[in-house]
Amino acid sequence: MKRAPKATDPSDEEIVELLWKRSETGIQCVAQKYGKLCYGLAMNLLGQREDAEECVNDVYMAVWNTIPPNSPSSLTAYVGRITRNIAINYIRRRESQRRKCGGTVLLEELAECLPDSGSFVTADDLHLKDALNDFFSLLTEEERSIFLRRYYDGETAECIAKSLGLRAGTVRVRLHRLRERLREHLIAQGISL
C-alpha cells in the first residue's frame, strides 16, 4: 500500500527531473517514496526477505539506469513494472537452479494458459496484449480483482480470500476457472498456446 505523500515530498515530475539531471537525490526520493511499494511487490512474488531486499536495490539501480532516456508519465507504474520484472527474473533464476518458490508456482499456474514468449516483442505479442485486455473487460470487478491480485501482485489465495471475505478454497476454484476461461478466450482469438 502506498503511503500518503507529505507536503515536503517532491512530486513524481520533480523526481524524474532530478534523475534526468543525474542527481543522486532523485534516487533517494524514489527510495523514500516507493521503497515500501517495491518491497511489498518483491516480497509477494519472491517470498524471501533477503531476495526481496536485493530485488529492491536492483530496482533502484534499474530506475537510475533507465531515466534517462525514459521519462515515465507515471512513476508509480514505472517503478512497479520494473519491480515485477526484476522479481520475475529472480524467480526464473531460482527455477533454473531447481529451487521452488511462490513466484515459480505463479508462472506454472499460468503456463498452460499463455503462449511461450521469447524476449522480443512481436506482432503476436501485441495481439496477445489486445486479447488479454479484451478478456479482462469480460470479467466482473471481483473476478478481475482476484485474477490481478494473484498473478500481477503475487498475493496468495488466503490473502485474497481474507480481504474479500471469501474462503481460500473458493478463491482457488475461481482462479482455476478464470485460467480455463482465459485459455479458451485466447484460443478463440487465434492465439496458439
N, C-alpha and C positions, 0 to 999 in steps of 0.2 A: 504494500500500500504506500502510495506516495505521501510524503509529509506535506503539511501546509507551508507555503512559502512565507518567509519572514519579510518584513518591509525592506530589510537591507540586502536580501538575496538579489543577485543580478538576474536579469531576465535571460531567457534562452538566447535571444538575439545578441545580448551583451557577451554571453559566454562564447558563442560562435565567433563573435568579433575578436575576442581575446585569443581564441585558438588560431584564427587567421593571422593574427599578429605574432603567433608563436610564443605567447606569454604563458608561462607555467601556471600563472594564476587561473587561467582558463580551465586547465585540467583539475586544479584544486577545487574549483567551483563545481565541475562535473561530479567529482568525488563527494563533495558535500551535499549537493542537491539530489544526485541519483544513486549514491552508494547503496542505500537500503534497497532500492528497487532492483539494482543489479544483483545484489547478494541474494535477495529473495528469489528471483528468477533462477539464478545459478543453483541455489540450494534445492529448489523444487525439481530441477532437472537432474542434478548430479547426486544429491542425497548425502554428500560428504562435505563437512565443513572446510577441510583443507583444500579440496578441489574447488569448492565454491569461492574461497578467498583468492586462490590462484587465478581462477577464471575472471574474477572482478578486476584484478590487477592487469590481466591481459586485455580486458575491455578498455581500461583507461589508456593503455598503450595503443590499441586499435583506434580509439577516438582521436588521440594525438596524431597518429599517422595518416588518418583519412580526412581530417579537417585542417587545412585544406587538402585536397582540392574540393571535397564535398562541402556543401553548405545546406544542411538539412533544414527543412521548413518546420519539422517537429523534432526537437532534440530528445524528447522523451521516447518517441517511437524509434528514433535512430539508435539511441543507446540501448533500448530494449532489444531491438533486432540484432545488434552486434552481440549482446549478451547471450541471446539464444543461439546464435550461430557458433559462437566460441564454445558454449556448453555442449552443443551437439558434436562439435569436433572432438571435445574431450571424451564424449561417450563413444564415438567411433574409435578413438584411440584405445580406450579401455576394451572395447569389443574385440579389436584386433589382438589384444593381449589376453583374450579369453577370460576376462573378468566380467561379471554381470553387475548391472546397476539399474536403478529405476528408469533412467533415460533409455537404456537399451530396450527395456520392456515396452516403452512408448513406441520406439521405432519398429519393434517386432509386431506390435498390435496393428500398426498402420501399413506394414509391409505388403500385406495381401490386398490392400485397398488402393494403393498408389503405384504408378509405374516407377520402375527404377530409373533414376535420372542421373546423368553424368554431371560434370562440373560446368558445362557450357549451357547458356540459355539458348533454346531453340524455339522455332515456331510451335512445336509440340508443347513446350513448357508454357508458352503464352496461352495456348488452347486449354491446357490443364488449369491454369490460373482462372480463366474465364469459367470453366466448368465447376471449379471449386466455389467461386463466388456465386454462381447460379445455384449450386447445391445449398449453400448457406442461406440463400434467400428463401428457400423452400422450407426451412426448419422453423419451428416455433422459437420464441425467445429463450425458453427454458432448454430446449434441445441444443440450440446454438451455444448457450452458456456452458452446458455440460461438456459438449464436444471441445470447445475452445479452452476451457479451463483444464481439461485433461491433456489435450495434445498440443496446445500452444503455451500454456503456463506450467504444465507438468504436475498439476495437483493430483493427489491420489483420489480414488473413488470415495474413500472415507471422508476426506476433507470436503469434497464437493457435496456429498450427502449431508454432512453436518450443516453446511451453510445454507442448503436448500430445504432442510427439514425432511430429507428422504432417508431410506435405508441404503447402506452401501451396496447391497445386492441389487437393489432397484437401479442404482446408477450404473453398475456393471452391465446389467441386462440392456439398459438403454444405450450404453456405449457400443455394445456388441451389435445391436440393431442399427445404430447410426452408421457403424462401419460397413455393415451389409448394404444399407441404403446408398452409402457413398460409392461403394463398389459397383452396384447396379447402375447408379446415375452416370458414373464415368464410362462404363461400358456402353450405355445408351448414347452417350455423347461421342462415341467412336474412339475413345482413348483405350489403347491396348494396355493391359496390365501384365 
